[in-house]
């Protein structure tokens, strides 16, 4: 069992990017004698405070000099190796509004500050404090729904995906502009998907609300995929909650229930979790509806020892869409993931490339400018897996690996959030991608 830390290994961006154009453009150099309040604190507020503050996932707060000073050497190492802040998109493909990566100047500032003894400087030089909503990263929720009882997780036990039904009690349709999922013990929640179960859906109807349970067919594609119901929110460590523009929102129909699908991973000690979900409703009916779709392939078998096994999936868009977000999902053998668009003209472009996928930090990548994609475009997802002994995270290099919900199994899913006209039936946009036949199983070594 891998222990999740705040600073998992990541080699980061190529070092030459910082000086390719030396001599062509003027260089911006860091301060010769940087101080915390004047030079370091603005960087921490911009790129680190979302996680490194009280009550959030960062193992230590870094909101002031007293908190940050003991960690100066660790901060220097983390930023120089680009392990922190976590960000894995290849900078050659696309620009992303939630890009947390630091510039060469910012890295040099923190490095120089640490090397020169981490001086405090004058608090009068501090930037205007960044404001956070206590207990939430979104606005104060209009509605909070919580698991009625905590779920216990043993120190080392295997835990199947747990499902919890939370009735909303909605007597009218609700448009959700912001949502946030907050486990009470983040150390054991690897990820969570929140579905809005349509009142007409028969999915998981024969269970008691509020009580965590395992479906009759654990690990089935139907259950993992939410029984055809829409996604409202996704939680992974370090992910920024959904906060859409004022004219955008997700729809939860009257009479719907929320279904929590939770992947618990034991932390080495007995504990429990009682997750809550906060929702902020749109003030006015939106003009654009946010829905999630995916390109996925569950019919693969990764041979034992294969260091670069490829899995492809694709879908063709039947109508014009705006792409708002990408979220690639694999497990411990995940190596890299790429989204590609093949337009009706035959032209191709890489929309997102994650060359060093990190199982411990599964992030959403949100284009800085919404991507207008024309009808007829084919969206492809290409994943590679390292099932060799050279992968230190590999649970068993001698095993053939197929699709499954547990971390020692694998998934190859490329989630995409799109915006469509609010008055259009979303089923037009949610046609499933064709599945390739599963290859024969290779012989065990």
C-alpha positions in Angstrom: 0.0 0.0 0.0 1.5 3.3 -1.1 1.3 6.1 1.5 0.0 9.3 0.0 2.2 12.3 0.7 1.9 15.9 -0.2 5.1 15.8 -2.3 5.1 12.7 -4.5 7.9 12.3 -7.0 7.7 14.2 -10.2 10.6 15.1 -12.5 8.8 18.3 -13.7 9.3 20.4 -16.8 12.5 20.3 -18.9 15.1 22.7 -17.5 15.9 24.2 -20.9 12.5 25.9 -21.1 13.8 28.7 -18.8 16.6 29.8 -21.2 15.7 28.8 -24.7 15.4 32.5 -25.7 18.3 33.9 -23.7 19.6 36.9 -25.7 16.3 37.4 -27.4 14.1 38.5 -24.5 15.0 40.4 -21.3 15.4 38.2 -18.2 13.4 38.9 -15.1 15.7 38.0 -12.2 14.6 37.2 -8.6 15.4 39.7 -5.8 19.1 39.4 -4.7 18.0 39.2 -1.0 14.4 38.0 -1.0 12.4 38.1 2.2 9.4 36.1 3.2 6.7 38.8 3.4 7.8 40.7 0.3 8.9 38.0 -2.1 7.9 34.5 -0.8 4.4 35.0 0.6 2.9 36.2 -2.7 4.0 33.0 -4.3 2.7 30.8 -1.5 -0.7 32.7 -1.5 -1.0 32.2 -5.3 0.1 28.6 -5.7 0.1 26.8 -2.3 -2.5 28.2 0.1 -5.4 26.3 -1.3 -3.9 23.1 0.1 -1.4 24.3 2.7 -3.8 25.9 5.2 -5.6 24.7 8.3 -8.2 22.1 7.5 -7.0 21.3 4.0 -5.0 18.4 2.5 -1.5 19.9 2.8 0.3 18.3 5.8 1.4 21.7 7.1 0.0 25.2 6.8 2.2 27.8 5.0 0.1 30.9 5.5 2.6 33.0 7.5 6.3 33.2 8.3 6.0 31.3 11.6 4.4 28.4 9.7 6.7 28.4 6.7 10.1 29.1 8.2 10.7 25.5 9.6 10.0 24.1 6.1 12.3 26.4 4.1 14.7 23.7 3.1 11.9 21.3 2.2 10.2 24.0 0.2 13.4 24.7 -1.8 13.8 21.0 -2.7 10.1 20.6 -3.6 10.0 23.6 -6.0 13.4 22.9 -7.6 12.4 19.4 -8.5 8.9 20.6 -9.4 7.3 18.1 -7.1 5.3 21.0 -5.7 2.9 22.5 -6.6 1.5 19.4 -8.3 1.0 20.0 -12.0 1.6 17.5 -14.7 0.4 19.0 -18.0 3.0 19.2 -20.9 3.4 23.0 -21.4 3.8 22.5 -25.1 0.1 21.7 -25.5 -2.6 24.1 -24.4 -2.9 26.8 -21.7 -4.8 26.0 -18.5 -6.5 28.5 -16.1 -5.8 26.3 -13.1 -2.1 25.8 -13.9 -0.3 25.9 -10.5 3.3 25.4 -11.8 5.8 28.0 -10.8 7.9 30.1 -13.1 11.7 29.9 -13.1 11.8 33.3 -11.4 9.4 32.1 -8.6 11.5 28.9 -8.1 14.6 31.0 -7.9 13.1 33.3 -5.4 12.1 30.5 -3.0 15.5 28.8 -3.5 17.5 31.9 -2.8 15.4 32.8 0.2 16.0 29.3 1.7 19.7 29.4 0.9 20.1 32.8 2.6 18.6 31.7 5.9 14.9 32.3 5.1 14.8 35.9 6.4 11.4 37.2 7.5 11.7 40.9 6.4 9.0 43.4 7.3 5.4 42.4 7.6 4.5 45.8 6.1 5.6 44.3 2.8 3.1 41.5 3.0 0.5 41.2 0.2 -3.2 41.7 0.8 -4.2 38.3 2.5 -6.0 35.9 0.2 -9.5 35.3 1.6 -10.9 31.8 2.0 -14.3 30.7 3.2 -13.6 28.9 6.5 -14.3 25.2 6.1 -15.0 25.5 2.3 -13.2 26.4 -0.9 -16.5 27.4 -2.5 -19.0 30.1 -1.3 -21.0 29.2 1.8 -23.2 26.4 0.5 -26.9 26.8 0.1 -27.3 23.1 1.0 -25.0 20.6 2.8 -25.7 16.9 2.6 -23.7 14.5 4.8 -23.4 10.8 5.3 -25.7 10.1 8.3 -23.2 7.7 9.8 -19.4 7.3 9.5 -17.9 4.5 7.6 -15.1 2.6 9.4 -11.9 1.7 7.5 -9.5 -0.9 9.0 -5.8 -0.3 9.1 -5.0 -2.7 6.3 -8.2 -4.3 5.0 -9.3 -4.4 1.4 -12.3 -2.1 0.9 -14.6 -2.5 -2.1 -16.1 0.7 -3.5 -18.7 1.9 -1.1 -22.0 3.6 -2.3 -24.1 5.9 -0.2 -27.6 7.2 -1.2 -28.3 10.8 0.0 -31.9 11.9 -0.7 -32.0 15.6 -1.7 -35.7 16.2 -0.9 -35.8 18.5 -3.9 -39.4 19.3 -5.0 -38.2 21.4 -7.9 -35.3 21.4 -10.3 -32.0 22.9 -8.9 -29.2 24.4 -10.9 -25.8 23.9 -9.1 -23.1 26.5 -9.9 -20.6 25.4 -7.3 -20.0 22.1 -5.5 -17.5 20.7 -3.1 -17.0 17.3 -1.6 -15.2 17.2 1.8 -14.3 13.8 3.4 -13.7 14.0 7.2 -10.6 11.9 6.8 -8.8 12.7 3.5 -6.0 10.2 4.2 -8.3 7.3 3.4 -10.4 8.7 0.5 -8.5 8.1 -2.7 -11.3 9.5 -4.8 -15.0 10.0 -4.9 -17.7 10.5 -7.6 -21.0 12.1 -6.8 -23.8 11.2 -9.1 -27.3 12.7 -9.3 -29.7 9.7 -9.6 -32.5 10.6 -11.9 -36.0 10.0 -10.3 -36.8 7.7 -13.2 -33.6 5.7 -12.8 -33.8 2.1 -11.4 -30.1 2.1 -10.5 -29.5 0.9 -6.9 -33.1 1.4 -5.9 -33.3 -1.6 -3.5 -31.0 -0.2 -0.8 -31.5 1.8 2.3 -30.5 5.5 2.0 -27.7 6.8 4.1 -26.1 3.4 4.8 -22.8 2.6 3.0 -23.1 -0.6 0.9 -21.5 -2.6 -1.8 -23.7 -3.4 -4.8 -24.6 -6.9 -5.8 -22.1 -6.7 -8.7 -19.1 -4.9 -7.3 -16.7 -3.6 -9.9 -19.3 -3.8 -12.7 -19.0 -1.1 -15.5 -22.7 -0.2 -14.8 -22.0 0.7 -11.2 -18.7 2.3 -11.8 -20.2 4.4 -14.5 -23.1 5.5 -12.3 -25.9 3.5 -14.0 -26.1 6.1 -16.8 -26.7 9.0 -14.4 -25.0 12.4 -14.5 -21.9 13.3 -12.5 -22.3 16.3 -10.1 -18.8 16.4 -8.5 -15.6 14.5 -8.4 -13.2 14.5 -5.4 -9.5 13.7 -5.6 -6.6 14.9 -3.4 -5.7 18.5 -4.3 -8.4 19.0 -6.9 -10.0 22.5 -6.9 -13.8 22.3 -6.5 -16.2 23.1 -9.4 -17.0 26.7 -9.7 -18.7 27.6 -12.9 -19.4 31.0 -14.6 -22.6 32.8 -13.6 -24.4 31.5 -16.7 -23.3 27.9 -16.3 -24.6 25.2 -13.9 -25.3 21.5 -13.5 -28.9 20.3 -13.2 -30.2 18.2 -10.4 -33.8 17.3 -11.2 -36.6 17.4 -8.6 -36.9 14.0 -6.8 -33.2 13.1 -7.5 -30.9 11.5 -5.0 -27.2 12.0 -4.7 -25.2 8.8 -4.9 -21.7 8.8 -3.4 -19.3 6.3 -5.0 -16.2 6.2 -2.7 -12.9 4.5 -3.2 -11.3 4.1 0.3 -7.7 3.1 0.7 -6.5 2.0 4.1 -3.9 4.3 5.7 -2.2 1.9 8.2 -4.5 2.8 11.1 -8.1 2.3 12.0 -10.2 5.3 11.2 -13.5 6.4 9.8 -15.0 8.9 7.3 -18.2 10.9 7.2 -18.1 12.9 3.9 -20.3 15.9 3.3 -21.2 17.6 0.0 -21.8 21.3 -0.3 -23.9 22.9 -3.1 -24.3 26.5 -4.2 -27.3 27.1 -6.4 -27.4 29.5 -9.4 -29.2 32.8 -8.7 -30.7 32.8 -12.2 -31.5 30.0 -14.7 -28.3 29.4 -16.6 -28.0 29.6 -20.4 -25.4 26.7 -20.4 -25.7 23.3 -18.8 -22.6 21.5 -17.6 -22.4 17.8 -18.2 -19.6 15.2 -18.0 -18.9 12.7 -20.6 -16.0 10.3 -21.0 -13.9 8.4 -23.4 -13.1 5.0 -21.9 -12.1 1.4 -22.7 -12.6 -1.4 -20.3 -11.7 -4.2 -22.7 -8.0 -4.5 -22.3 -5.5 -6.8 -20.7 -2.0 -5.5 -19.9 0.6 -8.3 -20.2 2.9 -8.9 -17.2 6.1 -7.1 -17.6 5.0 -4.8 -20.4 6.5 -1.3 -19.8 4.5 0.6 -22.3 1.2 -1.0 -23.0 -1.2 1.3 -25.0 -5.0 1.5 -24.5 -7.0 3.7 -26.8 -10.6 5.0 -26.7 -12.5 7.5 -28.7 -15.9 9.1 -29.3 -17.3 11.3 -32.0 -19.1 14.5 -31.0 -22.6 14.7 -32.7 -23.0 18.4 -32.0 -20.9 21.6 -31.3 -19.6 21.7 -27.7 -17.5 23.8 -25.4 -14.9 21.8 -23.5 -14.3 23.2 -20.0 -12.2 20.5 -18.3 -10.2 17.3 -18.7 -9.7 14.7 -16.0 -7.6 11.6 -16.9 -8.0 8.6 -14.6 -5.8 5.5 -14.3 -4.3 3.5 -11.4 -0.9 2.5 -10.1 0.4 1.4 -13.5 -0.7 4.5 -15.3 2.2 6.1 -17.2 0.9 8.9 -19.4 -2.4 10.1 -21.0 -3.2 12.2 -24.0 -6.4 13.8 -25.3 -6.4 14.4 -29.1 -9.0 16.0 -31.4 -9.3 15.0 -35.0 -11.5 17.6 -36.7 -13.9 17.1 -39.6 -11.4 18.8 -41.8 -8.9 16.1 -41.0 -6.7 18.4 -39.0 -5.4 17.1 -35.6 -4.4 18.8 -32.4 -3.3 17.6 -28.9 -5.7 19.1 -26.4 -3.9 17.9 -23.3 -0.8 15.7 -22.7 0.1 14.4 -19.3 3.5 12.8 -19.8 4.1 11.7 -16.2 0.7 10.6 -14.8 0.7 10.6 -11.0 -1.8 8.2 -9.2 -1.4 10.2 -6.0 -2.4 13.5 -7.5 -5.2 13.1 -10.0 -6.0 16.6 -11.3 -8.5 18.3 -13.5 -7.0 20.4 -16.3 -9.2 23.4 -17.2 -8.4 25.3 -20.4 -7.7 29.0 -19.9 -10.1 29.7 -22.7 -13.1 27.4 -23.3 -12.4 25.1 -26.3 -15.1 25.4 -29.1 -15.2 22.0 -30.7 -17.3 21.5 -33.9 -19.7 18.7 -34.5 -18.2 15.6 -36.1 -14.9 16.0 -34.2 -13.4 12.7 -33.0 -11.9 12.9 -29.5 -9.3 10.3 -28.7 -7.8 9.2 -25.4 -4.5 7.4 -25.5 -3.2 5.9 -22.3 0.1 4.0 -21.6 0.8 1.7 -18.7 4.0 0.5 -17.1 3.4 -3.1 -15.8 7.1 -3.8 -15.5 9.4 -4.2 -12.4 10.9 -0.8 -13.2 7.6 0.8 -12.0 8.1 1.3 -8.2 4.3 1.6 -7.7 3.5 -1.7 -9.5 1.8 -4.1 -7.1 2.8 -7.2 -9.1 4.9 -7.1 -12.3 4.2 -10.8 -12.8 0.4 -10.3 -13.1 -1.7 -9.7 -16.2 -3.9 -6.7 -15.5 -7.5 -6.0 -16.6 -10.1 -3.4 -15.9 -11.3 -3.1 -12.3 -12.1 -0.8 -9.5 -9.3 -1.6 -7.2 -5.9 0.2 -7.3 -4.1 -3.0 -8.3 -6.4 -3.3 -11.3 -6.6 -0.7 -14.0 -8.8 1.9 -15.7 -8.3 4.0 -18.8 -10.8 6.8 -18.6 -10.7 10.3 -20.0 -13.4 12.4 -18.4 -14.5 15.6 -20.1 -16.7 18.4 -18.8 -18.6 20.2 -21.5 -21.1 23.1 -21.8 -24.2 22.7 -23.9 -27.3 24.9 -24.3 -29.4 24.6 -21.2 -32.5 23.8 -23.1 -31.0 20.9 -25.1 -31.4 17.2 -24.1 -28.0 16.1 -22.9 -28.5 12.6 -24.2 -27.6 14.0 -27.7 -24.1 14.5 -26.3 -23.6 11.3 -24.3 -23.4 8.6 -26.9 -21.1 5.9 -25.6 -17.8 5.3 -27.3 -17.4 2.1 -29.3 -15.6 -0.6 -27.4 -12.8 -2.7 -29.0 -12.9 -6.5 -28.5 -10.8 -7.7 -25.6 -7.5 -9.3 -26.7 -6.7 -12.9 -25.7 -5.0 -13.2 -22.4 -1.2 -13.5 -22.7 0.5 -16.5 -21.1 1.6 -15.9 -17.5 5.4 -15.8 -17.2 
